[in-house]
Amino acid sequence: MLINSCCGEGDKKLGWTRKMLDRFSLFDLIIIAMMAALGIAVKPVVVPLAHIITGPLFIPSGAVAGGFYMMWMVLGFGLTGKRGTAVLIALVQALVVTGTGMVGSHGAMSLITYTVPGIMADLGLLLIGHRVCCNPCSFLAGMLANMGGTIMVNFVYFRLPLIPLVLALSAAALSGGLGGILAFQIRQQLLKYQTGSFPNPSV
């Protein structure tokens, strides 16, 4: 009886996961994988450069650099137009970084610090009913993603005092928001050349 119960719960979880993934086409999954890879690839390049600015202010360099790698999450959502895209991109990044131990890894806690930004971006867009269809919602998605990441990294690693934390969150909000706008503008340019390939998120 206990075994059957456990198997039943496992089947339900697998069924829920399968149902969620069935919403995404092969093209969507390729976009998700590409955006996750680009986000990981950009991070080791921009973080050391941002540290030049953030070092004297005693705030995490990721707060400023975050806009450059959170933008791929927003862009991925814009290209698929489907809820859950940002979460999947963030989850793929978390699994890759945790599994490889590459730059930016926080050990097992990477599963949280990398996934929370995707949850924040998806949740913010869900609450306002937008799908990276305009500059304001793209700004919001990028801002929430970067602020979520900054909060989690601070909680896990930095433990900043109040004033540096406020500075870090302010920088994260601006950087993430600008990254979101950049992602929207890139999507608009891609639409001009691939009109039939990408969905219209405003529909």
C-alpha positions in Angstrom: 0.0 0.0 0.0 2.8 2.4 1.0 4.8 1.6 -2.2 1.7 2.2 -4.4 1.1 5.5 -2.6 4.7 6.6 -3.2 4.6 5.5 -6.8 1.3 7.4 -7.3 2.8 10.6 -5.9 5.8 10.2 -8.1 3.7 9.7 -11.2 1.7 12.8 -10.3 4.9 14.9 -10.1 6.2 13.5 -13.3 2.9 14.1 -15.0 2.9 17.7 -13.8 6.4 18.2 -15.1 5.6 16.5 -18.4 2.4 18.6 -18.8 4.4 21.8 -18.2 7.1 20.9 -20.7 4.5 19.9 -23.3 3.6 23.5 -23.5 6.9 24.3 -25.1 7.8 23.3 -28.6 11.2 22.1 -29.7 12.0 25.6 -31.0 11.1 27.0 -27.5 13.4 24.6 -25.8 16.2 25.5 -28.1 15.7 29.2 -27.3 15.7 28.4 -23.6 18.9 26.4 -23.9 20.6 29.2 -25.9 19.5 32.0 -23.6 20.7 30.0 -20.5 24.1 29.4 -22.2 24.5 33.0 -23.2 23.6 34.2 -19.7 26.3 31.9 -18.2 28.9 32.8 -20.9 28.4 36.6 -20.3 28.7 36.5 -16.5 32.4 35.8 -16.2 33.2 38.7 -18.6 31.1 41.5 -17.2 31.3 40.8 -13.5 35.1 41.6 -13.2 34.5 44.8 -15.2 31.6 45.8 -12.9 33.8 45.1 -9.8 35.9 48.2 -10.8 32.9 50.3 -10.1 31.3 48.4 -7.2 34.5 47.6 -5.3 34.9 51.0 -3.7 31.2 51.1 -2.8 31.4 47.7 -1.0 28.5 46.3 -3.0 28.4 43.0 -5.0 29.5 43.5 -8.6 26.6 41.3 -9.7 24.2 44.0 -8.7 25.5 46.2 -11.5 26.5 43.5 -14.0 23.3 41.6 -13.5 21.5 43.6 -16.2 23.8 42.1 -18.8 23.1 38.5 -18.0 19.5 38.8 -16.7 18.5 40.3 -20.0 18.9 36.9 -21.7 16.1 35.5 -19.4 13.8 38.4 -20.4 14.7 38.0 -24.1 14.0 34.2 -23.9 10.5 34.9 -22.5 10.0 37.5 -25.3 11.0 35.0 -28.0 8.7 32.2 -26.8 5.9 34.3 -25.3 5.1 31.5 -22.8 4.8 31.6 -19.0 7.5 29.7 -17.2 10.2 30.4 -19.8 12.3 32.6 -17.4 12.0 29.9 -14.7 13.2 27.2 -17.1 16.1 29.3 -18.3 17.1 30.1 -14.7 16.8 26.4 -13.7 19.0 25.3 -16.6 21.6 27.8 -15.6 21.4 26.6 -11.9 21.9 23.0 -12.9 24.8 23.7 -15.3 26.6 26.0 -12.8 26.1 23.6 -9.9 27.1 20.6 -11.9 30.3 22.1 -13.4 31.3 24.3 -10.5 32.1 27.1 -12.9 32.6 30.8 -12.1 29.6 32.2 -10.3 28.7 29.0 -8.5 27.5 29.1 -4.9 27.6 25.4 -4.5 24.3 23.6 -3.9 22.8 27.0 -3.0 23.2 27.9 -6.7 19.9 26.0 -7.3 18.2 28.8 -5.2 20.3 31.9 -6.1 20.0 31.2 -9.9 16.4 30.0 -9.9 14.8 32.9 -7.9 15.5 35.6 -10.6 13.5 33.5 -13.1 10.7 33.0 -10.6 10.6 36.8 -9.9 10.6 37.7 -13.6 7.8 35.2 -14.5 5.7 36.2 -11.5 6.0 39.9 -12.2 4.9 39.4 -15.8 2.1 37.1 -14.7 0.8 39.7 -12.2 0.6 42.5 -14.7 -0.6 40.2 -17.6 2.3 41.1 -20.0 4.7 38.9 -21.9 7.7 41.2 -22.7 5.5 43.1 -25.1 6.6 46.6 -24.2 9.4 48.6 -22.6 7.7 49.0 -19.2 7.0 45.3 -18.6 10.5 44.4 -19.9 12.0 46.9 -17.5 9.9 45.4 -14.7 10.9 41.8 -15.5 14.6 42.6 -15.7 14.4 44.7 -12.5 12.7 42.0 -10.5 15.1 39.3 -11.8 18.2 41.2 -10.8 16.8 42.4 -7.5 15.8 38.8 -6.7 19.3 37.5 -7.5 21.0 40.3 -5.5 18.8 39.6 -2.4 19.5 35.8 -2.6 23.3 36.3 -3.1 23.4 38.7 -0.2 21.5 36.3 2.0 23.7 33.4 1.1 27.1 35.0 0.8 27.6 38.7 1.5 25.3 39.6 4.4 25.7 43.3 3.7 24.8 46.0 6.3 21.7 48.1 5.6 23.2 51.0 3.6 25.4 48.9 1.2 22.4 46.6 0.8 20.1 49.5 -0.2 22.8 50.7 -2.7 23.2 47.2 -4.1 19.4 46.8 -4.6 19.1 50.3 -6.2 21.9 49.4 -8.6 20.4 46.1 -9.2 17.0 47.6 -10.0 18.4 50.1 -12.5 20.8 47.6 -14.1 18.2 44.9 -14.4 15.6 47.2 -15.7 17.9 48.6 -18.4 18.9 45.0 -19.3 15.2 44.2 -19.7 14.6 47.1 -22.0 17.7 46.1 -24.1 16.2 42.6 -24.3 12.9 44.0 -25.6 14.7 46.1 -28.2 16.7 43.0 -29.4 13.5 41.1 -29.7 11.9 43.8 -31.8 14.9 43.8 -34.1 14.7 40.0 -34.5 11.0 40.2 -35.3 11.9 42.4 -38.3 14.0 39.7 -39.8 12.2 36.5 -38.6 8.5 37.6 -38.7 7.1 34.1 -39.0 9.3 32.4 -36.4 8.5 34.1 -33.2 5.1 34.4 -31.4 3.6 37.8 -30.7 3.6 38.1 -26.9 1.1 40.8 -26.9 -1.6 38.4 -28.2 
